[in-house]
């Protein structure tokens, strides 16, 4: 089982690998992560970019458009960026 309480890094110059114990299973971490996600999502939409994510309520891959439309999407493996998804259907819009 993967121990998520350790973060591993390798120094590019020396090749030395080191580990640092971190505690990410806290309510404070969850709150900060949720706030960062919300800010990034809002900024992307405000700047005209769609946001792709898995909707935890439905389990569906979602593409949220700046105009508020939400589309169920599917990733196309190996396709170039910007053309690596297809729209399956329009879903009910999210409240921003």
C-alpha positions as CSV (number, residue, x, y, z in Angstrom):
1,X,0.0,0.0,0.0
2,X,1.3,3.5,-0.9
3,X,2.1,5.6,2.1
4,X,0.9,9.1,1.2
5,X,2.5,10.7,4.3
6,X,5.9,10.6,2.6
7,X,6.9,13.0,-0.2
8,X,10.0,11.9,-2.2
9,X,12.2,14.1,-4.3
10,X,15.4,13.6,-6.3
11,X,17.9,16.5,-6.6
12,X,18.5,17.1,-10.3
13,X,22.1,18.1,-9.9
14,X,23.4,15.5,-7.4
15,X,21.0,12.7,-8.0
16,X,20.4,12.4,-4.2
17,X,16.9,11.2,-3.3
18,X,15.3,12.3,-0.1
19,X,12.0,11.9,1.7
20,X,10.1,14.2,3.9
21,X,7.1,13.2,6.1
22,X,4.1,15.3,5.6
23,X,0.6,15.1,7.0
24,X,-2.0,15.6,4.2
25,X,-4.8,13.8,6.0
26,X,-6.0,16.8,7.9
27,X,-9.1,19.0,7.7
28,X,-6.9,22.0,7.3
29,X,-5.2,20.5,4.3
30,X,-8.6,19.6,2.8
31,X,-9.9,23.1,3.3
32,X,-6.9,24.7,1.7
33,X,-7.0,22.3,-1.2
34,X,-10.7,23.0,-1.8
35,X,-10.1,26.7,-1.6
36,X,-7.2,26.5,-4.1
37,X,-9.3,24.4,-6.5
38,X,-12.2,26.8,-6.3
39,X,-9.9,29.8,-7.0
40,X,-8.2,28.1,-9.9
41,X,-11.5,27.0,-11.4
42,X,-13.0,30.5,-11.1
43,X,-9.9,32.2,-12.6
44,X,-9.8,29.8,-15.5
45,X,-13.5,30.3,-16.3
46,X,-13.2,34.1,-15.9
47,X,-10.3,34.1,-18.4
48,X,-12.3,32.1,-21.0
49,X,-10.9,28.6,-20.5
50,X,-12.9,25.5,-20.0
51,X,-12.3,23.4,-16.8
52,X,-12.1,19.6,-16.9
53,X,-12.7,17.5,-13.8
54,X,-14.3,14.4,-12.5
55,X,-17.6,15.4,-10.8
56,X,-17.4,13.6,-7.4
57,X,-21.3,13.7,-7.1
58,X,-21.9,11.9,-10.4
59,X,-18.5,10.3,-11.2
60,X,-18.6,11.8,-14.7
61,X,-15.8,13.4,-16.6
62,X,-17.0,17.0,-16.9
63,X,-16.0,20.0,-19.0
64,X,-17.3,23.2,-17.6
65,X,-17.5,26.1,-20.1
66,X,-17.0,29.8,-19.2
67,X,-20.7,30.5,-20.2
68,X,-21.8,28.1,-17.5
69,X,-22.6,25.0,-19.6
70,X,-21.4,21.7,-18.3
71,X,-20.7,18.9,-20.8
72,X,-19.9,15.3,-20.1
73,X,-16.6,14.6,-21.8
74,X,-14.3,11.7,-22.6
75,X,-10.5,11.8,-23.0
76,X,-9.0,10.7,-26.2
77,X,-5.7,9.1,-25.3
78,X,-2.7,10.1,-27.4
79,X,-4.5,13.0,-29.2
80,X,-2.8,16.4,-29.2
81,X,-3.7,19.0,-26.6
82,X,-6.8,20.9,-27.4
83,X,-8.2,17.9,-29.4
84,X,-7.8,15.2,-26.7
85,X,-11.4,15.0,-25.6
86,X,-14.9,14.5,-27.1
87,X,-18.2,15.9,-25.8
88,X,-20.7,13.1,-25.0
89,X,-23.7,15.3,-24.0
90,X,-24.7,18.5,-22.3
91,X,-25.6,18.3,-18.7
92,X,-27.4,20.6,-16.3
93,X,-25.3,23.7,-15.6
94,X,-23.5,24.2,-12.3
95,X,-24.2,27.2,-10.1
96,X,-20.9,29.1,-10.0
